[in-house]
Amino acid sequence: MKFLTLIGSNLRRKKVRTALTMGSFAVALFLYGLLAAIQTAFNQGVQVAGVDRLIVRNKVSLILPLPLAYKDQMLQLPGVKAVTYATWFGGYYQDPKNFFPNFAVDAPTWLRVYPEYRVPPKEWQAFLRDRQGCIVGRKTAERFGFKVGDRIPLIAGIFGGEWDFDVCGIYDGARREDDTSQLWLRNDYLDERRVWGKGTVGWYVVQVRNPDRAAAVAEAIDRRFANSPWETAAESEKAFAAGFVKQVGDIQLLILVIGTVVFFTLLLVTGNAMALAVRERTAELAVLKAVGFGDGTVLWLVLAEALFYALSGGTLGLVGAKLFTLRGDPTGGLLPVFYLGLGRMCLGLLLAAVVGVAAGILPALTAGRLKIVEALRRV
Amino acid sequence: MVRLGDNGKALIRVRNLDKTYRRGGQEVHVLQGLNLSVDEGEFVAFMGPSGSGKTTLLNLLGGLDLPTAGSIAVAGDEITRLSGSKLAQWRARHVGFIFQMYNLLPVLTAFQNVELPLLLTRLSKAQRRRHVETALALVGLSDRMDYYPRQLSGGQEQRVAIARAIVADPTFLLCDEPTGDLDRRSADEILALLSDLSSRFGKTVLMVTHDPRAAERAEVVLHLEKGALVEGTTSGPERHGPASGTAER
């Protein structure tokens, strides 16, 4: 603590350089924060996927349907606890840019398989009573100002025409990671009104009794429908979500590459700033050593400066990123779960500290090993 | 070997000191077989032409550099055998340095510059403040504590440097051309201060200088030539008591 004055004075020596180096960390960590939030958004499905749930889709493609009749057959398979299903509706509100996920669900069984979604019982009962009813996620309701009792028109991209729905309720997620941007309508209503594909659904969600037996159940399902016109591909919800993300591209790799480049650049910038700082102060460091500062103390003084750049700049950047993510999804629906968690912030700060130490270690070692007599000659 | 008045109570005892540098593949013998004894409380000036080894000797006595051969004992401690970290601790405890160019840290105030050596001690903040205030009062700069070096004159800067050198109450002071960058008046003030530290406070002062007028302030003036102490050691005229500073060849 008693060296803080000395460290602080050195940081104030070149205010512009201090501000720019801190700024580099701030920008880098701001970018890191955004990338982390994007990664969270893409991985959200994987993270929250239920371990006891399987997704069963058409083996050929997710966009091809499966017969509604499969539900009862799946329920008869050993290890299956519950089955529900959904069909992508693909509607939008007023403008195609107003994207949000909306699909038709099997209302009686949906919440049994997805207990993490919370809907007030009265609102859910209203949904069960109203064939034209819908349940809207909190985020989408807030985005468009939907309230319970509203009648909202959706333009159906896949099925065509304008469809009106009564907002029967608003759901929340039990966890922050849960996606509350969806809208659920009733599959029986869709099936009644659709002109093609009646009696089919988009995908099934199967809840298994024992998660350890999930793979075996998935195999049993695929075996059951093998060699039929509608063969299935069953997999864990986690694998399904991960595969879905991969369809967009290798987001993980992309984020890793961008992050690595940013932090490496930061390392060079800070390393250069620290090397300059030490070179300019050679004689002063020699004086410190002459009055009794040991090699280790001088080394730590230089490292402390690098750490200050890293932690103060990093904190600024992360706070900026946090504030940015608090404004919500910047894409208007593509990243429904867009937030920067405390864990990611701590990791970012740790990364900044590592870069700070890595950037400062060589100049610090140089300062620590400084030969007093030679350094004093340079005065 | 010639011994000049070693009374056996020397604070600093140098034996057969050699220092050799390699420059461009050639060996340069800066100090050769130098012997020296300095008693506690003495004010010794080293004179000699450039390249005679004065500053090298001072650096070796202050533990800033290591000799090629020979021994340096200060208050019984053989400093040539100390490791780097032990030597740093020894410097903090025993040596106060005063440089020609003052070497104050420009980003610190006079107070903070003087406080630097105390940061290495276990003194509390209040105790450090008391020590710094005392040292600055001693050099007559109580009213300049919060000034930065750029706001002080050369003489004032050197007085801050002296305060920094004495604040931790070191065993001895090493001054490398302390008046070399000052005008006559400021130089006289600094020399009077050093003389005072020696006579009134019993501080051992070793000073390298080119200036005969500065050397006159010392009790003992030792001449170096080609890395060795030469005959012609003189005692300064202004001091009282025996001139026991000794040179041995």
Interface residues (C-beta under 8 A of the other chain):
Chain A: K2 F3 T5 L6 S9 N10 R12 R13 A283 E284 V287 L288 K289 A290 V291 G292 F293 G294 D295 G296 T297 I372 V373 L376 V379
Chain B: N59 G62 L64 D65 G84 S85 A88 Q89 R91 A92 R93 V95 F97 F99 M101 N103 L105 P106 V107 L108 Q112 L116 P117 L119 L120 K125 R164
